[in-house]
């Protein structure tokens, strides 16, 4: 029985690894992503009170 449990653990770990690899691949292929540094700059501008950047973002959302 322990051997069966071990096989299940290996299969589960392998399935998780494959699922994670597929998710990472899909995320990298999605062109809608924003690089971390660009998002950080945007958030810092919003936090400092620059609301003009929000209008640009809102307009982009309406077009998509």
Buried (B, 14 or more C-beta within 10 A) or exposed (E): EEEEEEEEEEEEEEEEEEEEEEEEEEEEEEEEEEEEEEEEEBEEBEEEEEEEBEEEEEEEEEEE
